[in-house]
């Protein structure tokens, strides 16, 4: 339960809180009246702070979060659709990396943005595990390969590994995993929440000229019966699960000359 404070002295009766709250916690009797909270508002509130962000008079505090804790909208020009469309169309899953490391500060910068990715009921369940450094990634790759050796149809991957290759992370110097707690009250949305967060991370990393690829094999291994081994290695508890991940690095010698063809989206108009 979160305490909701509405300072009537600061309220300019703009009504923004009544418009943005997803649960209609704020109501008012007339157009020019000050809003009031509905009964049970504090139990209903999910602390998304849309009201705090929209309030013109800085009159609302949710728990200990006030307008002063929020970032101000910068006066940047909005991202043009054409630029965003080109970024998404030209994004490729990179499987060839240089030996240049990814600096910790760059990862911190990326994850600092990704914390604004949406989650179900503002649950904010995603916990990141960063494996940065070629030696660490090699150890994780070897651990994944131990699981892969038990799987049918993986002979080519195993042979490539034994020959010194890295069929899991393709030589990337950094792996980032996204986990959630199995005891989270919204655990049924965990896969969706992490997918949104990981894709947001991928787009941001691409915008920074980094190469990125989804680490699907790693995720499958981390969810397999080997999960206790992976969780221990990754510093996670027994009640946490990896639901998504990326390997990241500076692209190697591969240079794409064009955007590959993709068929039209399948659509059903109702």
N, C-alpha and C positions, 0 to 999 in steps of 0.2 A: 504494500500500500504506500502511495506517494502523496505527501502533503501538497495541496494545490493552494497557492496564495494569489489572490487578485487584489491589487492595491487600487482601491477606488479613487484615491487622490491622483494617481498617475493615469488611470484609464481615460482615454479620449473618446470612448464609445464608438470606435470605428467598426466594431462587429467582426473584425477579421478572425478572432478566435472561434466564433460561431460557425464560420465558413470552413476553416481548415481542420478542425478536430475530427478525426475519423469516427469517433464514437459520440459526437454531438454532446460532449460534456458541458459545454457552455451554451446557455440559452438566454434570451432576453424577451421581455414582454412587449416592447415596442421598438421601433426602428432606432430611436435616439436614446434608448435606455441603456444603462450599464448592464453587462451580462452577469449572470449568476450561475453557479455550478448546479447540476442536477443532483438529486439524491443518489448517493453511492458513487459519486464521481471519482473519489480517490481510489476505490477498489477497481474501477473500470479503466482508469488511466494507464496507458502503456509507456508513458514517458517518452513519446516520440518527439516532444517539444516543438511540434508544428506551431502551436499557439504562441510559444515564447518567441519563435522566429518571426511570426507574422505580426505580433502586437506592436502597433505604432508607438504607444506610450511607454513601452517597457514595463508594463504593469503586472505581468504574470511571472510567477516562479513555480517550477515543478520540482519538488524535493528541494535540493540545494542548487538547482540549475536556473540561473536568471539570464536576462538578455546580455549581461556583461560577460557571460561564459560562452556566448555564441560568436561565431565569426560574422563579420559584416559582409554584405554582398559587395564585391569589388565592381568597379565601373568598367569591367572589361567588355569588349564587344562579344556578343553571343557567338558560340562556335557555329560556323556556317555548315549547313547540311552537306554541301558539296565536299567540304574538307573531311567531315566525319565519314561520309560515304566512301571516300577514297581510302581512308585509313582502314576501314573494315574490309573493303574489297581487296586491298593490296596486302593485308595481313596474311602471312604464311606460317605454317607450323615448321619451325626451324629445327633441323636435325644435323647441322654442321656448325661447329663452334670454334672460335679462336681460343687460345690459351689465356687470353686476357681475363683476369678475375672481375667479378662484379663487386663493387665496393659496398660495404655495409650501409653506408649513408644513402646509397641509391635505393637499396631495398627498404630502408626506413622511410624514405621519401615516398615510395610507391605505396607501402602499407598504410602510411598516414592518410593517403587519399582514399584508399579502398575501405576504410572504416565507415565511410558514408554509403557504402553499397546497401540497398534495402534488404531487410530480413523480416520474416513473418512476425507480426505483432511487435515489431521492434525488439525482438528477443536478443539480437546481437550475440549469437552463440559461437561465432567462428573464432577459433584459436589457431594461430599460425605457428608452424614449425619450420625454421629456416636452417637448411644444411648448406652452408656456404664455404667453399673451398674444395679443390679437386680431390684432395686426399679423403675428406669426409664423404664426398659424393661417391667416390670409388668404394668405400666400405659399405655404403647403403646399397649401391648397385650389386655388390657381391652378395649381400643379404637377400635382395630380391631374386637374384639368380639361384640361390639355394632353394627357394620356393619354386621357381620356374623349372628346375630340374625334375621336380616331382610331377609336372604337368605333361600330358601327352601332346605330341605334335610340336614340341619346342626344340627339336634336335638342332636346327640351324642356329637358333639363338644361343644354345649351350655351346656349340662348336665355336661360334664367333667370340664368345666370352672366354673360352679356354685358349683361344688364339691371342688374347689380350685386348679384344675389342670391348665396347660398351654398348650392347644392344638395348639397354634399359634407358640410359640418360644421354646417349649419343655424345659423350664427351663434354656435356655442359658443366660449368663449374659451380652451379648453384641449383638447389632443388627447394621448392617451397611447398609444404603440405598444409592443407586446411582441415582442421578437425573440429568436432563438436562433442559435447558431453552426451552420453546415452541417457542421462537422467534429466536432461533439459525438458521442461514441461511442453515444449513445442518440438520435441525430437523428431516427430513425424515429418517436419519440414526441413530437417537437417540437410538432406541431399540437395534440396532446392536452394537453401540459404548459402551453402558452400559453393554451389555451381555459379550463382550470381556473383559471389565475391571473387571467385577464381577467374571468371570471365572478365570482370572489371579490372582485376590485376593484369590480365593478359593484354587488354586494350591499352591500359596505362603504360605497360612495359613496352609495347609496340610503338607507342607515341614517343618513347624515350630512345628509340632506335635499338632496342634490345631484341634479341631473338628469343622466342618462347615456344614451348610445345607442351601440350597436356600430358601428364605423366600417368596415363591410364594403367599401365602394367604395375607401376608402384602402388596405385590405389587398390587394385585387385589383390595384390600380395598382402597389403596392410590390412585388408578385410578378410583374408583367408584364415584357416586354422592357425596360421603362423602369427596372427594378430598379437598375442602376448609378447612374442619375441620382438616384433616391430615396435610395439608401444614402449617396451622397456628401453630399446635402443634410442627411440625418439623422445624419451622423457615424458611420455604420456601415462596417465593412469589406466587401469583396466577398464574403466567405464567411459573411455574416450575412443572415438573412431575417426580415422582418416577418411574423408569423403571426397576429397579432390586434391589436385596438386599440379604443379608446373615445374619443368626444368627451364632454366633461364641462363642466358649468357650473351656475349657479343658474337654476332654471326661470323661464320668463317668465310671461306672464299666464294661460296655460292652467291650469285647475283641474279635475281629474277629480271627478265627483260619485259615481261608483260603480266597481266592479270589473267589467270586461267579461266576457261569457260565454266560457268555453272548454269544448270537449267533453270527455267522460270520457276518461281515458287508455286507449290501446289496450293490452290485456294478454293475455298467454298464460301460463296457469298450467300447470306441468308436475307 
